[in-house]
Amino acid sequence: MTSTNSGESKRVGWLRGVVFDCVDYKAQATFWSQVLDVGIYKDMPDWRELAAGQGGVVMGFQPADNARVQGGLRLDIEVEDLDDGQAAMEAHGASLVQVVRYSEDEEHRIMADPEGNEFTLVLPFPEDW
């Protein structure tokens, strides 16, 4: 794959999932599960995740909080290393919005593209996920 700039283009990450911030995340997950005819893979407090569909991308649903616009939609971009992924994204014009820690060993980096559209850098799922 070649870039329109100069030289070879190197992939920074890949689309792992689409995440919805919802008023009623359980109802939204049920709706999309029925529409896409895929099961609910993870059902945890404040998170529901559908089984990967035919394209291999997962859909996640979580309740909206005061920091996010309700009904928000963002992409999860999986990278091998958060620091390297962030640096590469910034080199392409993205900016860091916020670092979010869901637990001691789970950190996400909310980034914005050059027009302000947010996406999240995430690490690969743990083996036992």
N, CA, C and O atoms as a GROMACS GRO file, in nm:
protein
  516
    1MET      N    1   0.085  -0.117   0.000
    1MET     CA    2   0.000   0.000   0.000
    1MET      C    3   0.089   0.123   0.000
    1MET      O    4   0.179   0.135   0.083
    2THR      N    5   0.066   0.212  -0.090
    2THR     CA    6   0.146   0.335  -0.095
    2THR      C    7   0.061   0.453  -0.055
    2THR      O    8  -0.061   0.455  -0.074
    3SER      N    9   0.125   0.549   0.000
    3SER     CA   10   0.061   0.671   0.047
    3SER      C   11   0.057   0.772  -0.066
    3SER      O   12   0.137   0.765  -0.160
    4THR      N   13  -0.037   0.867  -0.057
    4THR     CA   14  -0.040   0.974  -0.156
    4THR      C   15   0.066   1.078  -0.124
    4THR      O   16   0.094   1.165  -0.206
    5ASN      N   17   0.126   1.070  -0.003
    5ASN     CA   18   0.234   1.162   0.035
    5ASN      C   19   0.361   1.115  -0.033
    5ASN      O   20   0.377   1.128  -0.155
    6SER      N   21   0.452   1.060   0.047
    6SER     CA   22   0.575   1.009  -0.012
    6SER      C   23   0.613   0.880   0.057
    6SER      O   24   0.600   0.866   0.178
    7GLY      N   25   0.661   0.787  -0.021
    7GLY     CA   26   0.710   0.661   0.036
    7GLY      C   27   0.598   0.565   0.074
    7GLY      O   28   0.482   0.582   0.037
    8GLU      N   29   0.637   0.464   0.150
    8GLU     CA   30   0.545   0.360   0.192
    8GLU      C   31   0.461   0.406   0.311
    8GLU      O   32   0.508   0.479   0.398
    9SER      N   33   0.337   0.362   0.315
    9SER     CA   34   0.248   0.389   0.426
    9SER      C   35   0.252   0.268   0.519
    9SER      O   36   0.253   0.154   0.473
   10LYS      N   37   0.254   0.293   0.648
   10LYS     CA   38   0.256   0.184   0.745
   10LYS      C   39   0.130   0.191   0.829
   10LYS      O   40   0.096   0.296   0.883
   11ARG      N   41   0.061   0.079   0.839
   11ARG     CA   42  -0.063   0.074   0.917
   11ARG      C   43  -0.032   0.102   1.064
   11ARG      O   44   0.064   0.049   1.119
   12VAL      N   45  -0.114   0.185   1.126
   12VAL     CA   46  -0.100   0.215   1.268
   12VAL      C   47  -0.182   0.116   1.350
   12VAL      O   48  -0.136   0.071   1.456
   13GLY      N   49  -0.300   0.083   1.304
   13GLY     CA   50  -0.389  -0.007   1.377
   13GLY      C   51  -0.497  -0.058   1.284
   13GLY      O   52  -0.488  -0.042   1.162
   14TRP      N   53  -0.601  -0.120   1.341
   14TRP     CA   54  -0.710  -0.173   1.260
   14TRP      C   55  -0.840  -0.154   1.336
   14TRP      O   56  -0.841  -0.144   1.459
   15LEU      N   57  -0.949  -0.149   1.261
   15LEU     CA   58  -1.081  -0.129   1.320
   15LEU      C   59  -1.122  -0.254   1.395
   15LEU      O   60  -1.140  -0.360   1.335
   16ARG      N   61  -1.137  -0.241   1.527
   16ARG     CA   62  -1.180  -0.354   1.607
   16ARG      C   63  -1.327  -0.347   1.638
   16ARG      O   64  -1.396  -0.449   1.638
   17GLY      N   65  -1.376  -0.226   1.665
   17GLY     CA   66  -1.515  -0.218   1.706
   17GLY      C   67  -1.574  -0.080   1.689
   17GLY      O   68  -1.504   0.019   1.671
   18VAL      N   69  -1.706  -0.078   1.695
   18VAL     CA   70  -1.783   0.044   1.694
   18VAL      C   71  -1.855   0.050   1.827
   18VAL      O   72  -1.924  -0.044   1.865
   19VAL      N   73  -1.839   0.162   1.898
   19VAL     CA   74  -1.894   0.174   2.033
   19VAL      C   75  -2.000   0.284   2.035
   19VAL      O   76  -1.977   0.395   1.986
   20PHE      N   77  -2.116   0.251   2.092
   20PHE     CA   78  -2.225   0.346   2.106
   20PHE      C   79  -2.233   0.391   2.252
   20PHE      O   80  -2.232   0.307   2.342
   21ASP      N   81  -2.241   0.522   2.275
   21ASP     CA   82  -2.275   0.576   2.407
   21ASP      C   83  -2.426   0.597   2.404
   21ASP      O   84  -2.477   0.671   2.320
   22CYS      N   85  -2.497   0.533   2.497
   22CYS     CA   86  -2.643   0.524   2.488
   22CYS      C   87  -2.712   0.568   2.616
   22CYS      O   88  -2.656   0.560   2.725
   23VAL      N   89  -2.836   0.614   2.600
   23VAL     CA   90  -2.921   0.639   2.716
   23VAL      C   91  -2.960   0.505   2.777
   23VAL      O   92  -2.951   0.488   2.899
   24ASP      N   93  -3.002   0.409   2.694
   24ASP     CA   94  -3.039   0.275   2.740
   24ASP      C   95  -2.954   0.174   2.663
   24ASP      O   96  -2.996   0.122   2.560
   25TYR      N   97  -2.835   0.149   2.714
   25TYR     CA   98  -2.741   0.064   2.641
   25TYR      C   99  -2.791  -0.079   2.623
   25TYR      O  100  -2.758  -0.144   2.523
   26LYS      N  101  -2.870  -0.129   2.718
   26LYS     CA  102  -2.922  -0.266   2.705
   26LYS      C  103  -3.022  -0.275   2.590
   26LYS      O  104  -3.018  -0.370   2.511
   27ALA      N  105  -3.110  -0.178   2.580
   27ALA     CA  106  -3.209  -0.177   2.471
   27ALA      C  107  -3.141  -0.160   2.336
   27ALA      O  108  -3.179  -0.225   2.238
   28GLN      N  109  -3.040  -0.073   2.329
   28GLN     CA  110  -2.968  -0.053   2.203
   28GLN      C  111  -2.897  -0.182   2.160
   28GLN      O  112  -2.901  -0.219   2.043
   29ALA      N  113  -2.833  -0.250   2.255
   29ALA     CA  114  -2.765  -0.375   2.223
   29ALA      C  115  -2.865  -0.479   2.173
   29ALA      O  116  -2.838  -0.552   2.078
   30THR      N  117  -2.980  -0.486   2.237
   30THR     CA  118  -3.083  -0.581   2.194
   30THR      C  119  -3.130  -0.549   2.053
   30THR      O  120  -3.143  -0.639   1.970
   31PHE      N  121  -3.155  -0.422   2.025
   31PHE     CA  122  -3.198  -0.380   1.892
   31PHE      C  123  -3.098  -0.425   1.786
   31PHE      O  124  -3.137  -0.491   1.690
   32TRP      N  125  -2.970  -0.390   1.802
   32TRP     CA  126  -2.869  -0.424   1.702
   32TRP      C  127  -2.844  -0.574   1.695
   32TRP      O  128  -2.814  -0.627   1.588
   33SER      N  129  -2.857  -0.643   1.807
   33SER     CA  130  -2.843  -0.788   1.807
   33SER      C  131  -2.950  -0.851   1.718
   33SER      O  132  -2.921  -0.944   1.642
   34GLN      N  133  -3.072  -0.801   1.729
   34GLN     CA  134  -3.182  -0.854   1.648
   34GLN      C  135  -3.166  -0.816   1.501
   34GLN      O  136  -3.187  -0.899   1.412
   35VAL      N  137  -3.130  -0.691   1.475
   35VAL     CA  138  -3.116  -0.644   1.337
   35VAL      C  139  -3.006  -0.721   1.264
   35VAL      O  140  -3.023  -0.759   1.149
   36LEU      N  141  -2.894  -0.743   1.331
   36LEU     CA  142  -2.780  -0.810   1.269
   36LEU      C  143  -2.782  -0.961   1.286
   36LEU      O  144  -2.700  -1.032   1.229
   37ASP      N  145  -2.877  -1.011   1.368
   37ASP     CA  146  -2.889  -1.153   1.396
   37ASP      C  147  -2.759  -1.211   1.451
   37ASP      O  148  -2.710  -1.314   1.405
   38VAL      N  149  -2.704  -1.141   1.551
   38VAL     CA  150  -2.588  -1.190   1.625
   38VAL      C  151  -2.621  -1.186   1.773
   38VAL      O  152  -2.702  -1.104   1.818
   39GLY      N  153  -2.559  -1.274   1.848
   39GLY     CA  154  -2.587  -1.281   1.990
   39GLY      C  155  -2.513  -1.175   2.070
   39GLY      O  156  -2.423  -1.107   2.021
   40ILE      N  157  -2.554  -1.164   2.195
   40ILE     CA  158  -2.483  -1.077   2.289
   40ILE      C  159  -2.370  -1.160   2.348
   40ILE      O  160  -2.394  -1.261   2.414
   41TYR      N  161  -2.248  -1.116   2.325
   41TYR     CA  162  -2.129  -1.190   2.364
   41TYR      C  163  -2.088  -1.159   2.508
   41TYR      O  164  -2.056  -1.250   2.584
   42LYS      N  165  -2.089  -1.032   2.545
   42LYS     CA  166  -2.054  -0.989   2.681
   42LYS      C  167  -2.169  -0.908   2.737
   42LYS      O  168  -2.219  -0.817   2.672
   43ASP      N  169  -2.210  -0.941   2.859
   43ASP     CA  170  -2.315  -0.866   2.927
   43ASP      C  171  -2.264  -0.837   3.068
   43ASP      O  172  -2.273  -0.921   3.157
   44MET      N  173  -2.210  -0.717   3.085
   44MET     CA  174  -2.148  -0.678   3.211
   44MET      C  175  -2.212  -0.548   3.258
   44MET      O  176  -2.277  -0.479   3.179
   45PRO      N  177  -2.196  -0.513   3.385
   45PRO     CA  178  -2.246  -0.383   3.429
   45PRO      C  179  -2.185  -0.272   3.345
   45PRO      O  180  -2.063  -0.264   3.333
   46ASP      N  181  -2.266  -0.188   3.288
   46ASP     CA  182  -2.226  -0.073   3.208
   46ASP      C  183  -2.160  -0.110   3.075
   46ASP      O  184  -2.090  -0.027   3.016
   47TRP      N  185  -2.180  -0.231   3.026
   47TRP     CA  186  -2.123  -0.269   2.896
   47TRP      C  187  -2.195  -0.391   2.840
   47TRP      O  188  -2.214  -0.490   2.910
   48ARG      N  189  -2.234  -0.383   2.716
   48ARG     CA  190  -2.283  -0.499   2.641
   48ARG      C  191  -2.210  -0.501   2.508
   48ARG      O  192  -2.189  -0.397   2.445
   49GLU      N  193  -2.171  -0.618   2.468
   49GLU     CA  194  -2.096  -0.634   2.344
   49GLU      C  195  -2.158  -0.745   2.262
   49GLU      O  196  -2.187  -0.853   2.313
   50LEU      N  197  -2.179  -0.718   2.134
   50LEU     CA  198  -2.233  -0.820   2.045
   50LEU      C  199  -2.122  -0.909   1.995
   50LEU      O  200  -2.006  -0.869   1.988
   51ALA      N  201  -2.158  -1.031   1.960
   51ALA     CA  202  -2.062  -1.122   1.897
   51ALA      C  203  -2.019  -1.060   1.764
   51ALA      O  204  -2.097  -0.991   1.699
   52ALA      N  205  -1.898  -1.086   1.725
   52ALA     CA  206  -1.850  -1.033   1.597
   52ALA      C  207  -1.935  -1.089   1.485
   52ALA      O  208  -1.962  -1.209   1.480
   53GLY      N  209  -1.977  -1.003   1.397
   53GLY     CA  210  -2.057  -1.045   1.283
   53GLY      C  211  -1.970  -1.098   1.171
   53GLY      O  212  -1.853  -1.130   1.191
   54GLN      N  213  -2.028  -1.106   1.055
   54GLN     CA  214  -1.961  -1.160   0.938
   54GLN      C  215  -1.833  -1.084   0.904
   54GLN      O  216  -1.738  -1.144   0.854
   55GLY      N  217  -1.829  -0.954   0.931
   55GLY     CA  218  -1.712  -0.873   0.899
   55GLY      C  219  -1.605  -0.877   1.006
   55GLY      O  220  -1.496  -0.823   0.986
   56GLY      N  221  -1.633  -0.940   1.120
   56GLY     CA  222  -1.534  -0.953   1.226
   56GLY      C  223  -1.522  -0.834   1.320
   56GLY      O  224  -1.440  -0.837   1.412
   57VAL      N  225  -1.603  -0.731   1.300
   57VAL     CA  226  -1.598  -0.613   1.386
   57VAL      C  227  -1.704  -0.628   1.494
   57VAL      O  228  -1.817  -0.668   1.466
   58VAL      N  229  -1.668  -0.595   1.618
   58VAL     CA  230  -1.764  -0.603   1.728
   58VAL      C  231  -1.833  -0.469   1.748
   58VAL      O  232  -1.780  -0.364   1.712
   59MET      N  233  -1.952  -0.474   1.806
   59MET     CA  234  -2.025  -0.354   1.845
   59MET      C  235  -2.040  -0.357   1.995
   59MET      O  236  -2.082  -0.457   2.053
   60GLY      N  237  -2.006  -0.245   2.060
   60GLY     CA  238  -2.018  -0.234   2.205
   60GLY      C  239  -2.115  -0.121   2.239
   60GLY      O  240  -2.132  -0.025   2.164
   61PHE      N  241  -2.178  -0.134   2.356
   61PHE     CA  242  -2.277  -0.037   2.401
   61PHE      C  243  -2.252  -0.007   2.547
   61PHE      O  244  -2.237  -0.098   2.629
   62GLN      N  245  -2.247   0.122   2.581
   62GLN     CA  246  -2.226   0.161   2.720
   62GLN      C  247  -2.313   0.283   2.750
   62GLN      O  248  -2.347   0.360   2.659
   63PRO      N  249  -2.348   0.301   2.878
   63PRO     CA  250  -2.430   0.418   2.911
   63PRO      C  251  -2.352   0.547   2.890
   63PRO      O  252  -2.232   0.554   2.914
   64ALA      N  253  -2.423   0.648   2.844
   64ALA     CA  254  -2.363   0.780   2.827
   64ALA      C  255  -2.344   0.843   2.964
   64ALA      O  256  -2.427   0.825   3.053
   65ASP      N  257  -2.236   0.916   2.980
   65ASP     CA  258  -2.217   0.990   3.105
   65ASP      C  259  -2.215   1.139   3.072
   65ASP      O  260  -2.230   1.178   2.956
   66ASN      N  261  -2.196   1.220   3.172
   66ASN     CA  262  -2.200   1.364   3.153
   66ASN      C  263  -2.088   1.416   3.064
   66ASN      O  264  -2.099   1.524   3.007
   67ALA      N  265  -1.980   1.339   3.050
   67ALA     CA  266  -1.866   1.386   2.972
   67ALA      C  267  -1.885   1.363   2.822
   67ALA      O  268  -1.810   1.418   2.742
   68ARG      N  269  -1.982   1.285   2.784
   68ARG     CA  270  -2.001   1.250   2.642
   68ARG      C  271  -2.141   1.289   2.597
   68ARG      O  272  -2.235   1.295   2.677
   69VAL      N  273  -2.152   1.314   2.472
   69VAL     CA  274  -2.284   1.343   2.414
   69VAL      C  275  -2.361   1.213   2.405
   69VAL      O  276  -2.310   1.113   2.354
   70GLN      N  277  -2.483   1.213   2.455
   70GLN     CA  278  -2.564   1.092   2.446
   70GLN      C  279  -2.589   1.059   2.300
   70GLN      O  280  -2.610   1.148   2.218
   71GLY      N  281  -2.586   0.931   2.269
   71GLY     CA  282  -2.605   0.888   2.132
   71GLY      C  283  -2.477   0.896   2.051
   71GLY      O  284  -2.480   0.884   1.928
   72GLY      N  285  -2.364   0.917   2.118
   72GLY     CA  286  -2.236   0.927   2.049
   72GLY      C  287  -2.194   0.794   1.990
   72GLY      O  288  -2.232   0.687   2.040
   73LEU      N  289  -2.117   0.801   1.886
   73LEU     CA  290  -2.066   0.683   1.818
   73LEU      C  291  -1.919   0.706   1.793
   73LEU      O  292  -1.880   0.813   1.748
   74ARG      N  293  -1.837   0.606   1.822
   74ARG     CA  294  -1.695   0.620   1.794
   74ARG      C  295  -1.637   0.485   1.755
   74ARG      O  296  -1.695   0.380   1.780
   75LEU      N  297  -1.522   0.493   1.692
   75LEU     CA  298  -1.453   0.374   1.647
   75LEU      C  299  -1.346   0.336   1.748
   75LEU      O  300  -1.280   0.424   1.803
   76ASP      N  301  -1.329   0.208   1.773
   76ASP     CA  302  -1.217   0.157   1.851
   76ASP      C  303  -1.112   0.109   1.752
   76ASP      O  304  -1.138   0.023   1.668
   77ILE      N  305  -0.993   0.167   1.762
   77ILE     CA  306  -0.882   0.127   1.677
   77ILE      C  307  -0.782   0.050   1.764
   77ILE      O  308  -0.727   0.104   1.859
   78GLU      N  309  -0.761  -0.076   1.729
   78GLU     CA  310  -0.671  -0.161   1.807
   78GLU      C  311  -0.528  -0.141   1.760
   78GLU      O  312  -0.499  -0.144   1.641
   79VAL      N  313  -0.439  -0.120   1.857
   79VAL     CA  314  -0.296  -0.102   1.829
   79VAL      C  315  -0.218  -0.198   1.919
   79VAL      O  316  -0.267  -0.242   2.022
   80GLU      N  317  -0.097  -0.227   1.879
   80GLU     CA  318  -0.012  -0.317   1.959
   80GLU      C  319   0.043  -0.249   2.083
   80GLU      O  320   0.067  -0.314   2.184
   81ASP      N  321   0.063  -0.118   2.075
   81ASP     CA  322   0.122  -0.042   2.186
   81ASP      C  323   0.056   0.096   2.187
   81ASP      O  324   0.053   0.164   2.085
   82LEU      N  325   0.004   0.137   2.303
   82LEU     CA  326  -0.068   0.264   2.311
   82LEU      C  327   0.023   0.385   2.286
   82LEU      O  328  -0.017   0.478   2.216
   83ASP      N  329   0.143   0.384   2.342
   83ASP     CA  330   0.233   0.497   2.321
   83ASP      C  331   0.272   0.511   2.174
   83ASP      O  332   0.268   0.620   2.118
   84ASP      N  333   0.310   0.399   2.111
   84ASP     CA  334   0.347   0.402   1.970
   84ASP      C  335   0.227   0.439   1.882
   84ASP      O  336   0.240   0.517   1.788
   85GLY      N  337   0.111   0.383   1.915
   85GLY     CA  338  -0.010   0.414   1.839
   85GLY      C  339  -0.047   0.560   1.849
   85GLY      O  340  -0.082   0.623   1.748
   86GLN      N  341  -0.040   0.614   1.968
   86GLN     CA  342  -0.071   0.756   1.987
   86GLN      C  343   0.026   0.842   1.907
   86GLN      O  344  -0.015   0.936   1.839
   87ALA      N  345   0.156   0.812   1.916
   87ALA     CA  346   0.256   0.891   1.845
   87ALA      C  347   0.233   0.885   1.694
   87ALA      O  348   0.244   0.986   1.625
   88ALA      N  349   0.201   0.766   1.643
   88ALA     CA  350   0.177   0.752   1.500
   88ALA      C  351   0.052   0.829   1.458
   88ALA      O  352   0.051   0.894   1.354
   89MET      N  353  -0.052   0.821   1.538
   89MET     CA  354  -0.175   0.895   1.507
   89MET      C  355  -0.149   1.045   1.508
   89MET      O  356  -0.197   1.118   1.421
   90GLU      N  357  -0.073   1.091   1.607
   90GLU     CA  358  -0.041   1.234   1.615
   90GLU      C  359   0.042   1.278   1.494
   90GLU      O  360   0.027   1.390   1.445
   91ALA      N  361   0.128   1.190   1.447
   91ALA     CA  362   0.208   1.223   1.329
   91ALA      C  363   0.121   1.240   1.205
   91ALA      O  364   0.158   1.310   1.111
   92HIS      N  365   0.004   1.176   1.206
   92HIS     CA  366  -0.091   1.188   1.095
   92HIS      C  367  -0.190   1.304   1.117
   92HIS      O  368  -0.276   1.328   1.032
   93GLY      N  369  -0.178   1.375   1.230
   93GLY     CA  370  -0.264   1.491   1.253
   93GLY      C  371  -0.368   1.474   1.362
   93GLY      O  372  -0.447   1.566   1.386
   94ALA      N  373  -0.372   1.358   1.428
   94ALA     CA  374  -0.467   1.337   1.538
   94ALA      C  375  -0.417   1.405   1.665
   94ALA      O  376  -0.300   1.442   1.674
   95SER      N  377  -0.505   1.419   1.762
   95SER     CA  378  -0.466   1.476   1.891
   95SER      C  379  -0.528   1.394   2.004
   95SER      O  380  -0.636   1.336   1.989
   96LEU      N  381  -0.459   1.391   2.117
   96LEU     CA  382  -0.508   1.321   2.235
   96LEU      C  383  -0.615   1.406   2.302
   96LEU      O  384  -0.594   1.525   2.325
   97VAL      N  385  -0.729   1.345   2.332
   97VAL     CA  386  -0.838   1.413   2.401
   97VAL      C  387  -0.835   1.378   2.549
   97VAL      O  388  -0.844   1.466   2.634
   98GLN      N  389  -0.823   1.249   2.579
   98GLN     CA  390  -0.832   1.204   2.717
   98GLN      C  391  -0.777   1.062   2.731
   98GLN      O  392  -0.791   0.980   2.640
   99VAL      N  393  -0.715   1.035   2.844
   99VAL     CA  394  -0.675   0.899   2.879
   99VAL      C  395  -0.777   0.848   2.979
   99VAL      O  396  -0.806   0.914   3.079
  100VAL      N  397  -0.832   0.729   2.953
  100VAL     CA  398  -0.936   0.672   3.039
  100VAL      C  399  -0.883   0.540   3.094
  100VAL      O  400  -0.836   0.454   3.019
  101ARG      N  401  -0.892   0.523   3.224
  101ARG     CA  402  -0.852   0.397   3.290
  101ARG      C  403  -0.978   0.331   3.343
  101ARG      O  404  -1.044   0.384   3.433
  102TYR      N  405  -1.011   0.214   3.287
  102TYR     CA  406  -1.128   0.139   3.334
  102TYR      C  407  -1.091   0.047   3.449
  102TYR      O  408  -1.176   0.012   3.531
  103SER      N  409  -0.966   0.009   3.456
  103SER     CA  410  -0.914  -0.072   3.566
  103SER      C  411  -0.764  -0.052   3.566
  103SER      O  412  -0.710   0.020   3.482
  104GLU      N  413  -0.696  -0.116   3.661
  104GLU     CA  414  -0.551  -0.101   3.673
  104GLU      C  415  -0.478  -0.142   3.545
  104GLU      O  416  -0.374  -0.084   3.511
  105ASP      N  417  -0.533  -0.242   3.475
  105ASP     CA  418  -0.463  -0.290   3.356
  105ASP      C  419  -0.541  -0.266   3.226
  105ASP      O  420  -0.516  -0.332   3.125
  106GLU      N  421  -0.636  -0.172   3.228
  106GLU     CA  422  -0.709  -0.140   3.105
  106GLU      C  423  -0.714   0.011   3.085
  106GLU      O  424  -0.786   0.083   3.154
  107GLU      N  425  -0.637   0.056   2.990
  107GLU     CA  426  -0.629   0.198   2.957
  107GLU      C  427  -0.670   0.217   2.812
  107GLU      O  428  -0.629   0.141   2.725
  108HIS      N  429  -0.751   0.320   2.786
  108HIS     CA  430  -0.788   0.358   2.651
  108HIS      C  431  -0.744   0.502   2.629
  108HIS      O  432  -0.739   0.581   2.723
  109ARG      N  433  -0.714   0.535   2.506
  109ARG     CA  434  -0.676   0.672   2.472
  109ARG      C  435  -0.777   0.726   2.373
  109ARG      O  436  -0.786   0.680   2.259
  110ILE      N  437  -0.853   0.824   2.417
  110ILE     CA  438  -0.949   0.888   2.329
  110ILE      C  439  -0.875   0.994   2.249
  110ILE      O  440  -0.813   1.084   2.305
  111MET      N  441  -0.882   0.980   2.119
  111MET     CA  442  -0.812   1.068   2.026
  111MET      C  443  -0.915   1.141   1.940
  111MET      O  444  -1.033   1.104   1.938
  112ALA      N  445  -0.870   1.244   1.871
  112ALA     CA  446  -0.956   1.314   1.775
  112ALA      C  447  -0.880   1.324   1.643
  112ALA      O  448  -0.760   1.351   1.641
  113ASP      N  449  -0.952   1.303   1.534
  113ASP     CA  450  -0.891   1.320   1.402
  113ASP      C  451  -0.878   1.470   1.374
  113ASP      O  452  -0.922   1.551   1.457
  114PRO      N  453  -0.819   1.510   1.263
  114PRO     CA  454  -0.797   1.653   1.238
  114PRO      C  455  -0.924   1.739   1.239
  114PRO      O  456  -0.915   1.860   1.258
  115GLU      N  457  -1.043   1.679   1.219
  115GLU     CA  458  -1.166   1.756   1.223
  115GLU      C  459  -1.239   1.743   1.356
  115GLU      O  460  -1.350   1.794   1.370
  116GLY      N  461  -1.178   1.675   1.453
  116GLY     CA  462  -1.238   1.665   1.585
  116GLY      C  463  -1.324   1.543   1.609
  116GLY      O  464  -1.381   1.530   1.717
  117ASN      N  465  -1.335   1.452   1.512
  117ASN     CA  466  -1.412   1.329   1.531
  117ASN      C  467  -1.333   1.237   1.622
  117ASN      O  468  -1.216   1.207   1.596
  118GLU      N  469  -1.396   1.191   1.729
  118GLU     CA  470  -1.326   1.110   1.828
  118GLU      C  471  -1.323   0.962   1.791
  118GLU      O  472  -1.416   0.909   1.730
  119PHE      N  473  -1.214   0.898   1.828
  119PHE     CA  474  -1.198   0.754   1.818
  119PHE      C  475  -1.112   0.712   1.936
  119PHE      O  476  -1.049   0.796   2.000
  120THR      N  477  -1.109   0.584   1.964
  120THR     CA  478  -1.038   0.534   2.082
  120THR      C  479  -0.931   0.435   2.042
  120THR      O  480  -0.956   0.342   1.965
  121LEU      N  481  -0.811   0.455   2.096
  121LEU     CA  482  -0.704   0.356   2.079
  121LEU      C  483  -0.716   0.255   2.192
  121LEU      O  484  -0.724   0.292   2.309
  122VAL      N  485  -0.716   0.129   2.155
  122VAL     CA  486  -0.728   0.021   2.253
  122VAL      C  487  -0.621  -0.084   2.223
  122VAL      O  488  -0.572  -0.096   2.110
  123LEU      N  489  -0.588  -0.160   2.324
  123LEU     CA  490  -0.495  -0.273   2.309
  123LEU      C  491  -0.572  -0.398   2.269
  123LEU      O  492  -0.694  -0.402   2.286
  124PRO      N  493  -0.505  -0.499   2.217
  124PRO     CA  494  -0.574  -0.625   2.184
  124PRO      C  495  -0.643  -0.682   2.308
  124PRO      O  496  -0.601  -0.660   2.422
  125PHE      N  497  -0.750  -0.756   2.283
  125PHE     CA  498  -0.820  -0.823   2.392
  125PHE      C  499  -0.726  -0.920   2.462
  125PHE      O  500  -0.643  -0.983   2.395
  126PRO      N  501  -0.735  -0.933   2.594
  126PRO     CA  502  -0.655  -1.035   2.664
  126PRO      C  503  -0.694  -1.175   2.615
  126PRO      O  504  -0.804  -1.196   2.564
  127GLU      N  505  -0.603  -1.268   2.630
  127GLU     CA  506  -0.628  -1.407   2.585
  127GLU      C  507  -0.757  -1.464   2.641
  127GLU      O  508  -0.828  -1.536   2.572
  128ASP      N  509  -0.789  -1.433   2.768
  128ASP     CA  510  -0.908  -1.492   2.832
  128ASP      C  511  -1.036  -1.415   2.803
  128ASP      O  512  -1.141  -1.448   2.859
  129TRP      N  513  -1.030  -1.315   2.719
  129TRP     CA  514  -1.148  -1.234   2.687
  129TRP      C  515  -1.234  -1.312   2.594
  129TRP      O  516  -1.340  -1.265   2.553
   0.00000   0.00000   0.00000
